[in-house]
Amino acid sequence: MIIVDVESTGVDPKLCSLLSVGALDFDNPTNQFYMECRAFDGAHVEKKALVVAGFNEEQVHDLQKKTDREVVEAFLEWMKTCKEWTLVGQNPSFDRDFLQQTAHRYHLDWPLAQRTIDLHTIAYFLRLKAGKEIPRHNNHSALNLDSILAEVGLPTRAESHNALDDAKLEGEAFARLLTGRGLLADYKGFRVPPDVGRL
């Protein structure tokens, strides 16, 4: 499985551009990928998205950076080093859609399936099985990544995000929810709560 996270100039993969891609191979977590790129010409840029992604306007249009095409080509090449290509993450359809739309924009072959594994769904299911209440906001689940990280004993993220840091946190949370054990040496100092990963 590939834990993946992207940062972008907004939420619409047809109008907005990738800015960075972070990923790790769940079966071999030291096998990691990270690249940044500039936005494609004419991409829609949402100011709030840049704040979340930790990029400024100058970085988004930096001609010294790789293109979004180059980043997706590199990701698809790196992906071949992974045993299983199922994408995993917090709302991974968002990340998949940005990668896939970028591949389609440049007529690149897209070999990944539509199926993904969503960290939110796993956390939601395990909370229901344990008889715990699901936090809600505006009548929707409020199990965002930071609330899941806190529940599995991990630190919450900084105000601005980094695609590789988030992919690593998502992979660690995924492992803890599934097995009750950690995945990455980066988080050995954060104890796994005794009830995590047990039905």
PLY file of the C-alpha trace (Angstrom):
ply
format ascii 1.0
element vertex 199
property float x
property float y
property float z
element edge 198
property int vertex1
property int vertex2
end_header
0.00 0.00 0.00
1.13 3.54 -0.68
0.39 6.20 1.92
0.07 9.43 -0.06
-0.57 13.09 0.62
-0.55 16.07 -1.74
-0.58 19.82 -1.28
-2.26 21.91 -3.95
-3.33 25.43 -4.93
-6.97 24.62 -4.11
-9.58 21.90 -3.94
-10.61 21.37 -7.58
-8.16 19.00 -9.34
-9.24 20.22 -12.79
-8.66 23.92 -12.05
-5.98 23.82 -9.36
-2.41 22.52 -9.43
-0.31 20.15 -7.40
2.37 21.83 -5.29
3.92 18.80 -3.60
3.56 15.04 -3.26
4.65 12.98 -0.26
4.37 9.20 -0.05
5.73 6.14 1.67
5.55 2.42 1.03
3.58 0.88 3.92
5.34 -2.46 3.43
8.77 -0.79 3.42
8.30 2.55 5.23
11.88 3.71 4.66
11.01 3.82 0.94
9.69 7.38 0.73
8.97 9.98 -1.94
8.81 13.77 -1.78
8.85 16.38 -4.53
7.62 19.93 -4.94
6.58 21.65 -8.16
5.41 24.98 -9.47
1.77 25.45 -10.46
0.90 24.87 -14.09
0.27 28.00 -16.17
-3.23 29.32 -15.58
-3.91 27.21 -12.49
-6.48 28.59 -10.06
-4.76 29.60 -6.80
-6.74 29.91 -3.57
-5.02 32.07 -0.93
-6.32 29.87 1.90
-4.94 26.74 0.22
-1.47 28.31 0.08
-1.60 29.08 3.80
-2.56 25.46 4.56
0.10 24.10 2.19
2.79 26.42 3.57
3.66 27.98 0.21
3.69 31.60 -0.91
2.92 33.07 -4.35
6.61 33.29 -5.26
7.18 29.60 -4.47
4.06 28.58 -6.42
5.38 30.22 -9.59
9.12 29.52 -9.11
10.47 28.55 -12.54
13.40 26.77 -10.88
11.01 24.13 -9.52
9.96 21.03 -11.40
6.71 21.08 -13.35
3.64 19.22 -12.09
4.12 16.81 -14.99
7.70 16.01 -13.87
6.55 15.39 -10.32
3.77 13.00 -11.35
6.12 11.19 -13.74
8.62 10.78 -10.89
5.89 9.59 -8.50
4.64 7.00 -11.01
8.22 5.77 -11.49
8.84 5.61 -7.71
5.54 3.79 -7.24
6.93 0.86 -9.24
9.29 0.16 -6.33
6.30 -0.59 -4.08
4.78 -4.06 -3.78
1.15 -2.89 -3.66
-0.22 0.24 -5.32
-3.44 0.77 -3.35
-3.49 4.40 -2.16
-4.10 5.05 1.54
-4.55 8.30 3.44
-6.90 10.77 5.05
-9.45 11.41 2.30
-7.18 9.72 -0.27
-9.60 10.30 -3.14
-8.56 13.98 -2.97
-4.89 13.06 -3.36
-5.61 10.43 -6.03
-7.76 12.86 -8.01
-4.99 15.49 -8.10
-2.39 12.96 -9.18
-4.71 11.38 -11.74
-5.92 14.69 -13.17
-2.31 15.85 -13.56
-1.46 12.61 -15.37
-4.47 13.06 -17.67
-3.59 16.72 -18.34
-0.32 15.53 -19.92
-1.71 12.31 -21.44
0.34 10.11 -19.10
-0.66 6.51 -18.45
-2.47 6.19 -15.08
-2.03 2.60 -13.84
-3.63 2.95 -10.40
-7.10 1.69 -9.56
-9.89 3.92 -8.27
-10.05 2.00 -4.98
-8.46 3.68 -1.98
-8.32 3.07 1.77
-9.50 5.99 3.87
-8.04 6.54 7.34
-11.21 8.41 8.32
-13.39 5.39 7.51
-11.20 3.06 9.55
-11.20 5.42 12.55
-14.97 5.91 12.25
-15.59 2.15 12.11
-13.34 1.41 15.09
-15.01 4.14 17.18
-18.43 2.66 16.40
-17.23 -0.87 17.24
-15.84 0.40 20.56
-19.12 2.15 21.40
-17.49 5.59 21.29
-19.33 8.67 20.12
-18.44 10.10 16.72
-17.58 13.81 16.99
-19.73 15.87 14.64
-19.70 19.35 13.16
-22.62 20.65 11.05
-24.16 17.16 11.21
-21.05 15.57 9.60
-18.23 13.52 11.06
-15.56 15.74 12.60
-12.95 12.98 12.67
-10.27 14.99 10.90
-6.64 13.93 10.74
-5.62 15.86 13.86
-8.37 14.25 15.96
-7.33 10.79 14.70
-3.66 11.54 15.43
-4.52 12.59 18.99
-6.57 9.43 19.51
-3.67 7.17 18.49
-1.12 9.04 20.62
0.54 11.13 17.92
1.25 14.87 17.78
-1.08 17.05 15.75
0.27 18.83 12.70
1.71 22.30 12.40
-0.53 25.05 11.04
0.92 24.66 7.54
1.22 21.16 6.14
4.01 19.23 4.47
2.99 16.39 2.15
5.67 13.93 3.33
5.24 14.77 7.03
1.48 14.26 6.67
1.93 10.98 4.75
4.21 9.72 7.52
1.71 10.68 10.22
-1.11 9.06 8.25
0.94 5.87 7.79
1.78 5.76 11.49
-1.87 6.33 12.47
-2.99 3.67 9.98
-0.56 1.11 11.47
-1.61 1.94 15.02
-5.32 1.64 14.21
-4.85 -1.68 12.42
-2.28 -3.38 14.63
-1.91 -1.42 17.86
1.78 -0.98 16.99
3.83 1.77 15.43
5.37 1.83 11.95
8.05 4.51 11.83
11.07 5.14 14.05
10.20 8.88 13.92
7.32 8.26 16.35
8.84 5.74 18.78
8.74 8.40 21.50
4.94 8.58 21.26
3.30 5.77 23.19
0.49 3.85 21.53
-2.57 4.12 23.84
-3.51 0.68 25.19
-6.97 0.58 23.58
-5.82 1.54 20.06
-5.92 -1.20 17.44
-8.01 -3.56 19.55
-11.64 -4.43 18.87
0 1
1 2
2 3
3 4
4 5
5 6
6 7
7 8
8 9
9 10
10 11
11 12
12 13
13 14
14 15
15 16
16 17
17 18
18 19
19 20
20 21
21 22
22 23
23 24
24 25
25 26
26 27
27 28
28 29
29 30
30 31
31 32
32 33
33 34
34 35
35 36
36 37
37 38
38 39
39 40
40 41
41 42
42 43
43 44
44 45
45 46
46 47
47 48
48 49
49 50
50 51
51 52
52 53
53 54
54 55
55 56
56 57
57 58
58 59
59 60
60 61
61 62
62 63
63 64
64 65
65 66
66 67
67 68
68 69
69 70
70 71
71 72
72 73
73 74
74 75
75 76
76 77
77 78
78 79
79 80
80 81
81 82
82 83
83 84
84 85
85 86
86 87
87 88
88 89
89 90
90 91
91 92
92 93
93 94
94 95
95 96
96 97
97 98
98 99
99 100
100 101
101 102
102 103
103 104
104 105
105 106
106 107
107 108
108 109
109 110
110 111
111 112
112 113
113 114
114 115
115 116
116 117
117 118
118 119
119 120
120 121
121 122
122 123
123 124
124 125
125 126
126 127
127 128
128 129
129 130
130 131
131 132
132 133
133 134
134 135
135 136
136 137
137 138
138 139
139 140
140 141
141 142
142 143
143 144
144 145
145 146
146 147
147 148
148 149
149 150
150 151
151 152
152 153
153 154
154 155
155 156
156 157
157 158
158 159
159 160
160 161
161 162
162 163
163 164
164 165
165 166
166 167
167 168
168 169
169 170
170 171
171 172
172 173
173 174
174 175
175 176
176 177
177 178
178 179
179 180
180 181
181 182
182 183
183 184
184 185
185 186
186 187
187 188
188 189
189 190
190 191
191 192
192 193
193 194
194 195
195 196
196 197
197 198
